[in-house]
């Protein structure tokens, strides 16, 4: 399993191989399996949910073999509608994200030398391919990694970022108009056929982080964290995670401050970064400058809703993170399955 989206502390959706989707509505105490019809050959690499009933799931695989698809459900997964499919030669979908309940974007590997982008403006009910002339040009061999569904990030009002690898340089594409036009920046992240940027996250309009590595050398000790302070225009190598090695996803844990009248207040300035990958999970309380070990379980992706997160990995591995202390040497990682 590589796809995860925590809607709230209680509601989470997960996607995996064989067209399998799981969801929980009781904070991970139990999980309901909701199969996508005729999806036994599909690999659900990303999922975006809006509540316990509505979700959009993306499958990765060769378009010419009918595996590049997007599905949508509005009844909790009992029924799924095929809302997009491409059979173009070379099509391979990598990730999906939404700015709000209506506008979303899906990223695919380059076709004919340009990044493949499709968008929606109706809550994922229909999708339109970005005109070829508006798609950003890719370097030879450049592509995005579908390891966690987080190589694309939509945020704010129309901002979207794409992290790449596969070529001689790892780059970050950015758009400020919902993906209609693009700019690109080179980064110092080591890159090659099997390496580059795997996951992106921003905690403000200007400040963000990218993680990556090499999926053929998952425990390599190369520096694998980039940071930006100018909205993704420039990036610098920042640090190396602990455990070392490939990190496929980075997410933000917000510490709960206090509870008043039954509502948990979340402080925007009290957070930690959590990065996951095959060699284990890391956390940082200083904006990525240094890292501590959170666990050695091989998670591919993690998603947070405030101070509660869910992580997923191979062989049906699901983890729930309910406390990441900002004090060193104090942490709690609890597994639910």
N, C-alpha and C positions, 0 to 999 in steps of 0.2 A: 504494500500500500504506500502510495506517494502523495495522495491528495487529501488535504484536511482543511476544514474551515469551521472555526468556532464562532457561532453566531452570538452566543452568550455563555455564561458559566454553565448553564444546563444543557444548551442545545449545540450539538456538533455533528457535522456530516463528514464522512470519510469515503474516499474512492480507491479502488484497487484493480487488480487484474480480473479477467473473466467477466468484465462488465459488472462487477460487484460494488455496491454502495451500502455503507452502514450509517446509521444515525442513532443518536441518543437524545432523549429529552429529559433525562433525570441525572445529569452531571456524570455520565459514564457508568452508572450502576448497572445498566443493561443496554444492549445494542440491538437494533432491529435491522435485519438484512433485507435490502430492497434491490432486487436484480433488474438491470436494464434488459428489456425483451430482446431476444436474439443478439445478445451482447457477449456471448461466451468467448469470442475472439478479441474483444476490446480491452484496452488497458486504460482505465480512467486515471489520468495523470494530474488533473486539476478539477476542483469543484468550488463553486461559489454559492453559498446559501443565503437566503434572506430571512427565513424564519423556520419553524418546524415543518412547514408544508412546501415551501418554494425553494427550489435549487436548480442550478445549471451545472451540468457535468460535461467535461471535455475528454475525449479519448485521443490518445497519441498512437500513431501507426501510419504506415504507408497509405497515402491517399489513393493511389492506383489500385490498392487492394481493399478499398472501402472502409478504412479504419480511421480516417480523419473526420470525426463527427462531434457535434454538440447536441446534447439532449437537455430537456427541461421538464420538470415536474411541478405541479401546483397542488398535489394532493398527498404530500408526504412520501412520495416514491411509489405509490401503488400503480401509477401509470406514468409513462415517460413519452414525450413527444420528440421526434427527431426534428430539430429546428435548423440544423445546418449540416451539410456534408459537402466535401470537395473530393473529386476523384482525379485531380490534376496530378500529373507525374511529378514526383518530388515533394508533394505536399506532406507536411508532418507538423501537427499542432503541438506547441510547447507549453502554453500557459494562458490563463484567462483571469481577468480582474474587472471590477466595476468601480466607477466613481460614485454612483448613487443607485437607487433602486431601478432606474431606467437605463442609464448609459453605461455600456461596458465595452471591453476590447479583448480580442483574442489574437495571440501571436503564433506564427508558424515559421518554420525554416525558410530561408530564401528560395525563391523560384525565379529562374532567369536573371539571377544576380541582384534581386531585390527582396528585402524582408517581406514576408507575407502577413498581412494584417486584415482582420475583419472586425466590424463594430456592430453594436446594437444600440437602439434608442428606445426599446419597448420592453425592458425587463427580460431580455434574452429570448423573446418570442420569435424574432426574425433577425437575421444577420446579413450585412452587406460587405463585400470585399472592397478594400480601399483601392481606388483606381491605380493602375500600374505606375503612372507617372508621379503619383504622390507617395509611393513607397520608398523608404530609404534604401540607398544602395549598400550592398554588402561586399566585403573583401572576399577574395578567393578562399573558399573553405570555411568562411565565417558562418556561424549558426548559433542557435540558443540551445541550452540544455533543458530537457524536460524532466529533470530528476526530482523536482519538488514543486513545479508550477509557479515558482517565485522569481523566474528570470524576467518577468514583466510585473510592473507595479503601477497601478493607477491611484492617484491621490489628488486632493484639492479640487479645484475647478478646472479640469481639463489637462492637468499635468500627468504625464505617463513616462516611465523609464523602462528601457530594455537593456539587459546585460548580456554580452556575447562572449564566445570563445571559438575554438575550432580553427582560427587563423593564427597568423604570427603575432597579432595584437588582440588583447581583450578590450572591448570598447563598450561605451554606454550611449545609447541613443536616447534622446529626450524630445518630448513634444509638449507644447503648452496649449494646444487647441484640439484636444481630444483625438490626437493621432492623425490629423489632416496634413500637417507638415512636420518635418523633423530636422534636428541637428544632432551631431555626433561628436563624442570626445574620446580620445585615446586614453588608456589607463596603463599604469605600470604593473598591473597584475600579470604574472607569468601566464602565457597562453600557448596553445598548440592544438593539435588535432583532438586531444582528449582533455584539454584543460582550458580554464578561463573563469569567467564569472558565472556563478550558479544562482545566487539569490541577492535581492536588493531590499532595502528598507529605509525609510526616512522617518525621523521623529519631529521634524519641523520643515518649513518650506526650503530652508537652505542646508540643513544638516542631515546627512545620510550615510549609509554604510553599504558595502558590497562584500560578499564572501564567495570563495570559490576554491579551486584546487584542480586536481587531476583525478578523473574517475578510474584510471588504470593504476594509480599509485595513491591509494586512499589514506595511507598513513605517512605520506611524505611530509617532511618538516619545513617546507617552503612557506614563507610569509603569505598568508591567504586572506588578509583583511585590507580593504580599501575604505577610506573615508573622504567625504566631501563637505565643504562649508560654504559653497556658493551655488547650491541647487543643482549639482551634477555637472557643472561646466568643467571643473577640474577635479582630479582624484589623486590621492597620495597613498602609498603603501603605509599601513599603520602598525600592524602587529601580526602575531601568529597565535592562533587559538590553542587552547589546552583542553582536551587532547589535540595534538597536532593532526594534520591531515585534512582531506577534503571536507568542506562544509557546504552543504547544498541549500541551506535555508537559514535566514536570520529573521527573528521576530522580536517584538517588544512586549515585555512584561511590565504592567503598571501595578505598583504596590497600592493596596487598599489603605486608605488613610484612617478612616473611622466610619462608624455606622450611626446615622441619625434617622429617626423615624422609619426604620426598616430599610433605608436606602444606603448602599455602600458608596461612599465618596471616593473618587479616584483622583489622585494628584498628578497632574500632567508632568510635573518636574521630578517625580519620584519613580524612576523606572530602571529596568535592567535590560540588556540585550541578551538574547538566547540564540545560539547558533547550533545547528544539528548537522550530522553527517555520519557516514559509515563507521568512523572511528570513535564516535561518541558526541556528547553535547557539551557546550561551553557557555559560560555566562560572563558578562562584563558589566561593571557598575560605573565605568568611567568613559562611556561613549566609545568603546572599542579599543582603547589604548592598551589595556591588559585584560587577560582572561583567566578564569578558574574553571576547573573541571566540575561539570554538573552530573555527568554520568557517562558510562562507556557503552551503553546500549546503542545499536546501529540504527538510529532514526534517520529517515530521509527528509521529513518536513515537520514543522510545528506551527500551530496557529493559536493566538491568544485572544481572549475576550476579557480585557482588563487584567485581573490578577489570576485568571485561570486559563491554562493552556492544555492542548492535546497534541501529542506527537505520534507519528506513524512510521512504521518501518516494514521490513521484509518478514515473511512467514507469519503475517497476522499480528505483528507487534503494535500495541497501542499503549501509550503512556499518558498519564495526566500529571501536570505540574501545577501544584496549588500553592507553592511558596518558594520564592527565590529571595533570600534575605539580602539586603544591601550591606550587611555586615559580613566580613570575610569569615570563611570556615563554618558558616551556618547556611544550610540549604536543605531542601526537602524535595525529593522526587518520588512520587508514588505511582505505581503501575496499577492499571485497572484491568489489564488483560495481557 
